[in-house]
Amino acid sequence: MDSLTQIALGSAVAVAVMGRRTAVWKSALWGAIAGTLPDLDAFIDHGDAVLNMVLHRGESHALFYLTLFSPLLAWLVSRLHGEGALFRRWWLALWLVLITHPLLDTMTVYGTQLLLPFTNHPFGVGSVFIIDPVYTVPLIVGVVFALAAPRIGLRANAIGLLLSSAYLVWSVAAQQHVAQVARESLREQGIAADRLLVTPAPFNTVLWRVVAMGPEQYAEGHYSLLDGSTHIDWRRYDRGAALAERHATVEGLRRMAAFTHGFFRVQEDEGRLYVTDLRMGQEPSYTFHFDLGTAAERANGPRPSRMEGMRVDVEQGLDWLWRRLRGERLLPPGLVAPAPR
């Protein structure tokens, strides 16, 4: 999730746990700091664009390491404020702040390596977008009330946490409903798919994007809970299966195949190999699109990959998002004609 959301969640959790045992500003401040700490790994440059992606949300987001770190952070905070008697309470508060950060990240589709060092499997529910005001605003309002009027604000903070948590539950329920609609639509239209991805469109959980991966192609469609029917208009694209098999030993491609759980596309253009993460973005624009170089470049030893993200026009994209969310049947921005079958 975005930094503002993690700050708001960290503050809300710390304020809820510390209550009136310490000044609300202290718990809100340290909750915000601890809620930000796991994302500092984003500043580490591994010298390769694919590595920067797949190693983000690694050790700094692992529940085991965060649990080990929490008593040290609690000891420093309690000593700094002369509240040694509250060490255990600070420990509980900051431990919860630290671990709720990666747990919330897991609700997005990116991939969070929660269980390092035991497994580097990237977990991702994918039921919320990385920025969702409906989740974030109740947290911010609750923390602001707690800071402004602690007596009644602590209750408002608790309500904010309850509402945001309920929204996560709703997102999973909506995701499962859309997945069922998508499976039925694929069956009715005779589209073969061995795996299905259902993720929300930006900033909401009403409009959903669905990707169905087949042996040679993948199909993309959108479904809004406000659509008048359960029919999904699927657009099909070549996934580059032959290219992926031919270049399976290329390090960047191998890592992306594992990290995306198979939701990737491989292309070749003028001798250059490209791999695209199909989970984030939509046709024809994707956030994570990597240049893996030419065969000659790779033959000379390891060649760092480069990210060439493809961005949609923001104004055009927001207009499409709002209209499609309300049930209008529109092609995504950049698609001016039906995709080839």
C-alpha positions in Angstrom: 0.0 0.0 0.0 1.0 3.6 -0.4 3.1 5.4 2.3 0.3 7.6 3.6 -1.9 4.5 4.2 0.9 2.7 6.1 1.5 5.8 8.2 -2.2 6.1 9.0 -2.5 2.4 9.9 0.6 2.5 12.0 -0.6 5.5 14.0 -4.1 4.1 14.4 -2.8 0.7 15.7 -0.4 2.3 18.1 -3.0 4.8 19.4 -5.5 1.9 19.9 -3.0 -0.2 21.9 -1.4 2.5 24.0 -4.7 4.3 24.7 -4.4 6.8 27.6 -1.2 5.1 29.0 0.9 7.7 27.2 0.3 11.0 25.3 -1.6 10.3 22.1 0.9 12.3 20.0 3.7 9.9 21.2 1.8 6.7 20.1 0.7 8.4 16.9 4.2 9.5 16.0 5.9 6.2 16.8 3.2 4.3 15.1 3.7 6.4 11.9 7.5 5.8 12.1 7.3 2.1 12.7 4.6 1.9 10.0 7.1 3.4 7.5 10.2 1.4 8.4 9.5 -1.8 6.4 9.3 0.2 3.2 12.8 1.7 3.5 14.1 -1.3 1.5 12.7 0.5 -1.5 15.9 2.7 -1.4 18.2 -0.3 -1.9 19.4 -0.5 -5.5 20.4 -4.0 -6.5 21.8 -2.8 -9.8 19.1 -4.6 -11.8 15.5 -3.6 -12.4 14.0 -7.1 -12.0 15.9 -7.7 -8.8 14.8 -4.3 -7.4 11.2 -5.5 -8.0 11.4 -9.1 -6.7 13.5 -8.3 -3.7 11.3 -5.5 -2.5 9.0 -6.6 0.3 11.6 -9.2 1.3 13.4 -9.4 4.7 12.0 -6.0 5.8 8.5 -7.4 5.4 9.1 -10.8 7.0 7.1 -11.5 10.1 10.0 -13.4 11.7 12.5 -10.6 11.4 10.0 -7.8 12.4 9.1 -9.8 15.5 12.8 -10.0 16.4 13.2 -6.2 15.8 10.1 -5.1 17.7 11.5 -5.4 21.3 14.6 -3.4 20.4 12.5 -0.6 18.9 10.2 -0.7 22.0 13.1 -0.5 24.4 14.5 2.6 22.5 11.1 4.3 22.5 10.3 3.6 26.2 13.8 4.8 27.2 13.6 7.9 25.1 10.4 9.0 26.8 11.3 7.8 30.3 8.5 5.2 30.2 10.4 2.1 31.1 7.4 0.8 33.1 5.5 0.8 29.8 8.1 -1.2 27.9 5.8 -4.3 27.4 2.9 -2.1 26.2 5.2 -0.3 23.8 6.5 -3.7 22.6 3.0 -4.9 21.9 2.0 -1.7 20.1 5.1 -1.5 17.9 5.1 -5.2 17.2 1.5 -4.9 15.9 2.4 -1.8 13.9 5.3 -3.6 12.3 3.5 -6.8 11.3 0.3 -5.1 10.2 2.3 -3.3 7.5 3.3 -6.4 5.6 -0.1 -8.0 6.3 -1.8 -5.1 4.7 0.6 -5.2 1.8 -0.4 -8.8 1.3 -3.9 -7.7 0.5 -2.5 -6.1 -2.7 -1.4 -8.2 -5.7 2.3 -7.2 -5.8 3.8 -10.0 -3.6 5.0 -9.9 0.0 7.5 -12.4 1.3 5.9 -12.8 4.7 7.6 -16.1 5.7 11.3 -15.4 5.1 13.7 -17.0 6.0 11.6 -20.2 5.7 10.2 -19.5 2.2 10.5 -16.7 -0.3 7.1 -17.3 -1.7 5.5 -13.9 -2.6 2.0 -13.8 -1.0 -0.6 -11.6 -2.6 -4.4 -11.7 -2.1 -5.0 -8.9 -4.7 -8.3 -7.7 -3.3 -7.3 -4.0 -2.9 -5.5 -1.5 -5.0 -2.3 0.0 -3.7 -4.2 3.3 -3.2 -7.8 3.1 -2.0 -9.3 6.2 -0.2 -12.2 4.1 1.2 -9.7 2.2 3.2 -7.4 5.0 4.2 -9.8 7.9 5.0 -11.4 6.3 8.1 -7.9 5.7 9.5 -6.8 9.3 9.0 -10.1 10.7 10.4 -9.8 8.4 13.5 -6.2 9.4 14.2 -6.9 13.1 13.8 -9.9 12.9 16.2 -7.6 11.1 18.7 -5.0 13.8 18.5 -7.5 16.7 18.7 -9.7 15.4 21.4 -8.2 12.3 23.1 -11.2 11.6 25.4 -13.7 11.0 22.6 -11.0 10.6 19.9 -9.8 7.2 21.1 -13.3 5.8 20.3 -13.2 7.4 16.9 -9.8 5.9 16.2 -11.2 2.4 17.1 -14.1 3.0 14.8 -11.8 4.0 12.0 -9.8 0.8 12.5 -13.0 -1.3 12.5 -14.3 0.3 9.3 -11.1 -0.1 7.4 -10.8 -3.7 8.5 -14.4 -4.4 7.5 -13.6 -2.9 4.1 -10.8 -5.5 3.6 -13.3 -8.2 4.4 -15.7 -6.7 1.8 -12.9 -6.6 -0.8 -12.2 -10.3 -0.5 -15.9 -11.1 -0.7 -16.3 -8.9 -3.8 -13.2 -10.5 -5.4 -14.6 -14.0 -4.9 -17.9 -13.0 -6.4 -16.2 -11.5 -9.5 -14.0 -14.6 -9.8 -17.1 -16.8 -10.0 -18.7 -14.5 -12.6 -15.5 -14.6 -14.6 -15.2 -18.4 -14.5 -18.8 -18.8 -15.7 -18.2 -16.2 -18.5 -15.1 -18.1 -19.7 -17.0 -21.3 -19.7 -19.9 -19.8 -21.7 -17.5 -18.3 -24.3 -15.3 -21.4 -24.6 -12.1 -19.7 -23.5 -9.6 -22.1 -22.1 -7.8 -20.8 -18.9 -5.6 -22.7 -16.4 -5.3 -19.7 -14.0 -7.3 -16.7 -13.1 -6.4 -13.3 -11.7 -9.0 -10.9 -10.3 -7.8 -7.5 -9.1 -9.6 -4.2 -8.5 -9.2 -1.3 -10.8 -7.5 1.8 -9.3 -9.0 3.4 -6.1 -12.1 1.2 -5.7 -13.5 -2.2 -5.3 -16.5 -1.8 -7.6 -14.7 -2.2 -10.9 -12.5 -5.3 -11.3 -9.9 -6.4 -13.9 -9.8 -10.1 -14.8 -6.9 -11.9 -16.5 -7.3 -15.5 -17.6 -4.1 -17.3 -18.6 -4.3 -20.0 -21.3 -1.6 -22.2 -22.9 -0.8 -19.8 -25.7 -2.9 -16.7 -25.0 -4.2 -14.6 -22.1 -7.6 -12.9 -22.0 -8.4 -9.6 -20.3 -11.7 -8.3 -19.3 -13.4 -5.9 -16.9 -16.4 -6.4 -14.7 -18.2 -3.8 -12.6 -20.6 -4.6 -9.8 -22.8 -2.0 -11.4 -22.9 -3.8 -14.8 -26.4 -4.6 -16.0 -25.4 -8.2 -16.7 -22.7 -10.8 -15.9 -21.3 -10.9 -19.4 -17.6 -10.0 -19.7 -16.1 -8.8 -23.0 -12.8 -10.7 -23.2 -9.9 -9.5 -25.3 -7.2 -12.1 -26.2 -3.5 -11.6 -26.6 -0.4 -13.7 -27.3 1.5 -14.5 -24.1 4.7 -15.5 -25.9 4.7 -19.0 -24.6 7.3 -20.2 -27.2 9.6 -17.3 -26.4 9.3 -18.0 -22.7 10.2 -21.7 -23.2 13.1 -20.8 -25.5 14.6 -18.3 -23.0 13.6 -20.0 -19.8 17.2 -19.9 -18.5 17.4 -16.1 -18.7 17.7 -14.9 -15.1 15.3 -12.0 -15.3 12.7 -14.1 -17.1 13.1 -16.9 -14.6 12.6 -14.6 -11.6 9.6 -12.9 -13.1 7.9 -16.2 -14.0 8.2 -17.2 -10.3 7.4 -13.8 -8.8 4.2 -13.2 -10.9 2.9 -16.8 -10.4 2.8 -17.2 -14.1 1.0 -14.0 -15.0 3.6 -12.6 -17.3 4.1 -12.0 -21.1 7.2 -12.4 -23.2 7.9 -10.4 -26.4 10.8 -9.9 -28.7 11.3 -6.7 -30.7 14.3 -6.1 -32.9 16.2 -8.8 -31.2 15.5 -7.5 -27.7 13.7 -9.7 -25.1 11.0 -8.1 -23.0 9.0 -9.5 -20.1 5.9 -7.9 -18.7 4.1 -8.4 -15.3 0.5 -8.7 -16.3 -0.8 -8.2 -12.8 -0.3 -4.5 -12.5 -1.7 -2.2 -15.2 -3.9 -3.2 -18.1 -3.7 -3.4 -21.9 -1.9 -1.7 -23.4 -0.1 -0.1 -20.4 1.8 -1.9 -17.7 3.8 -0.7 -14.7 6.5 -3.4 -14.8 7.8 -3.9 -18.3 11.5 -5.0 -18.5 14.1 -5.0 -21.2 16.2 -8.1 -20.8 18.6 -7.2 -23.7 19.6 -9.0 -26.8 21.1 -12.5 -27.1 24.5 -11.0 -27.9 24.4 -8.8 -24.8 23.4 -11.7 -22.6 26.1 -13.9 -24.1 28.8 -11.6 -22.7 27.8 -12.3 -19.1 25.0 -11.1 -16.8 23.3 -8.0 -18.2 21.3 -5.8 -15.9 17.6 -5.5 -16.9 16.0 -2.1 -17.4 12.4 -1.2 -16.5 10.4 0.5 -19.2 7.1 1.1 -17.6 4.2 2.0 -19.9 2.0 4.8 -18.5 -1.6 5.7 -19.5 -2.7 9.3 -19.9 -4.0 10.2 -16.4 -6.9 12.4 -17.4 -8.0 9.9 -20.0 -7.6 7.0 -17.6 -9.6 8.6 -14.8 -12.4 9.4 -17.2 -12.5 5.8 -18.5 -12.3 4.5 -14.9 -15.3 6.5 -13.7 -17.5 5.7 -16.8 -16.6 2.0 -16.8 -17.2 1.7 -13.0 -20.7 3.0 -13.6 -21.4 0.2 -16.1 -20.5 1.8 -19.4 -19.0 -0.8 -21.8 -15.8 1.0 -22.9 -12.4 -0.2 -24.2 -9.5 0.7 -21.9 -7.5 3.9 -22.9 -5.1 3.1 -25.8 -7.3 0.3 -27.2 -9.0 1.8 -30.2 -10.1 -1.4 -31.9 -11.0 -5.0 -30.7 -7.8 -7.0 -30.0 -7.0 -9.8 -32.5 -8.2 -13.2 -31.5 
